[in-house]
Amino acid sequence: MSQTKVFDSREEYLFNLDETMLKGSVILSEWSSLVIFEADRAFVSEANLATILTAVAAIETHLRFEAAGFRKKNLAWLIDNSNLKKPIVDALHELRRYRNAWVHGDRSDEEEPDFGEGGQEDELEEMAFEAIRLLREVIYSEQWV
């Protein structure tokens, strides 16, 4: 079931994520803040693929900020060497692989995208909600309470 059926709007969904996950304060780099803002704009605009791509970029930007001495490492390394809990790490790797399939053209399920009902648009919407949720999991993982 789509998350939009649970909430009146995507803005409400974002607000709910922030209200339930943020219990204190977090420190974000200026770069992270900008990319998170762009991911949120894509999400609210229902640009599902753009949401996924930008949310993963925001996650990577934030993890690079957190791992200041290891900025030359790839996203998989940053995820594996973060302080994130195993379920989040596993979900991030799944999201990373999903994003890579779109970016690198590694989608083998069909030659041409099917954006009809029940097609890839539904899958993209589901993954956009997951991406924006995981973005919050990452940026709110180390809070000052």
Beta strands, then each sheet from edge to edge (+ up, - down):
end
